[in-house]
């Protein structure tokens, strides 16, 4: 085993996504992920509690990025504008950290794996609560912040598949277009 090579965590993440893409999530074991990465099963467990956690390896980075960008949002922005701005900037961060192929794999695996969808819902709820708290700290009411976060996440969840269909597309423009579509859908100019 090539234990001396750097970035064991990153190698495990890449190996896991490659295997999930090739064989599907349920048919991949922790041992196979470690072997593909050139590491031991013990090394895997030094970095991840289980196979689900390697699948959600970027969740903490995503959450921190969103909260950082929310904190950086200008005071002149409405709660919705701040949420969409933070998620747009976070999407750009994510695009630099995750390949479109891995992002597509993640969405494909989530679509067919109930256990991961449940975990994703929990992580999304935790992100939502944190974003609402950040918007309330900016002066929004809890109700306004809740609506703003839900709207921002809807816009993000529409823009991501558009970006995956065309990774060369301008992500901020995709977010603006999705926000315009949402405004049209609810009758807000």
N, C-alpha and C positions, 0 to 999 in steps of 0.2 A: 504494500500500500504506500502511496506517495504522500505520507503524512506531513512532510516538510514543505510542500507547496503552499503558497499563501492563499488567503481568501477561502478558507474552508466553508464558511457560511454561504458565500456567493456560489461556490461550486456545487454545494448541496441544492441550493435553490434552482440553479440551471439544470442540474441533473433531474430533479423532480419534475420540472416543467417539461423537459424533453420526454421523459417517460410517460407523464400524464398525456401528452400530445400523441405519443405513439400507441399507447395501450389503454388509455382511460384511467381515471383515478382509482376505481375499486380494485383493479388488477395489478397495482404497483405496491410493492412492500418497502418498508424502511430499509431493509437490507439491500434491496436492488438500487434504491436511491444512493445509498452510501457507496456501494460497489461502483456505480456509474461515475460517481464523483471521485473515485480513487481513495475513499476514506473508509473508516470502520463504522459499524453501527453505533458504537459507543460515541464516536465523534458526532454522529448525527444527533444523538440525544444530549450532547453537550450544547447544541445550538437550538434544538427544537424539542418541544414536549412530545409531539406526535406528528403523524403525517399531515394532519389538518393544518398544523401551525406552519409547516413549510409552504403549504398552499397559500396561506395568508401572510407570508413573510413581509410583504410591503405595507400591511395595514397600519402599523405603528408609524411608519414614515409618512404615509398618506395623511393620517390624522394630525400628526405634528405639523406637517406642511400646511394643511388647511387652517389650523388654528393660528399658525404664524402669519399666514397671509391675511386672515381675518383681523388680526391685531394690527397689521400694517395698512389696512384699508382706510382711505381718507374719511375724515369725519363728515364730509359733505355727501357721502354716499348713503342712500337709503339702506335699510336692512337687506332687502332683496339684492340691490346692487352690490353690497359688500359681500354677501354670500356667493353670488355669481362670480364676482371678481376673484375672491379667494379660491373658489373651485377651478376657475380658469387658470390661474397661476399654478395651482396644485397640479392640474392636468399637464401643464408644460413641464413641471418638475418630474412628473411620472413618466412622461414621454421620453425624458432624458435618462430615466432609470430602468424602464421596462420596455422591451422590444414589442412592436405591434404583434408579432407572432405569439409571444407569451401572453399578452393581454387578450388576444383572441382565444388562446387555449384556456385561459382562466374563465372567460365568459362561456365557452363551450362546455367545460367541465361543470361549472355551476348549473348550467341549464339541465344537466342530466343526473346530478348528484344531490338528492334531497338533504343528506347530512351536511353538505357544504352550504347549501342554500340557507339552512337554519343558522349555521354559524355566521354566514354573511349578513343575515338579518340582525343578529345580535350585534355584530360589529358596526353595522349601519346605524342601529339604534344608539349605540354608545357614541358614535360620531355625531349624530343628530343632537343628543343631549349636550355634548361639549360645544357644538356650534351655537346652539340656542343660548347657552350660558355666556358665550363670548359676545353674542349680539346684545344680550341683556346688559352686559357690562358696558357696551357702547352706548346704552341709553334706550334701546328698543324695549317695548313691553314684551312679556313672555309670549303673548298671543301673536304679536307681529313677528317676533323672532322665530316662532314655530312655523308660521306660514312661509317666512323668508327662507328658512333652511329647507323645508320641503320643496319649495319652488326651485331653489338652487340645485338641489340633488336631482330633481326631475330634469332640469336643463342639462346637467352633467351626464345623466344616464341616457339622454338622447344624443348628445354630442359625441360620446365615446364610440358607439358603434359607427357613427359617421366618419370619425377619424380612422377607425380600424379599416373601414372600406377604402379609405384614401389617406394613408399615413403622411403624404406630402401636403395635405390640406392644412390650412391655417387654423389651428385649434381655437384661438380666440374668436375668429370669425364663425366657426361652427357653434361656439357657445352663444354668440350674439344672435345667430340665426335661430337657434333652439329657443332662446329667450323670446325672440319676436314671435315665434310660432306659439309659445305658451301664452303670451299676451293676447294674440289673436284668438286662441282657443277659449280664453275666459272673458273675452270682450273688453280688454283693457288696452287703450292706445299706447 
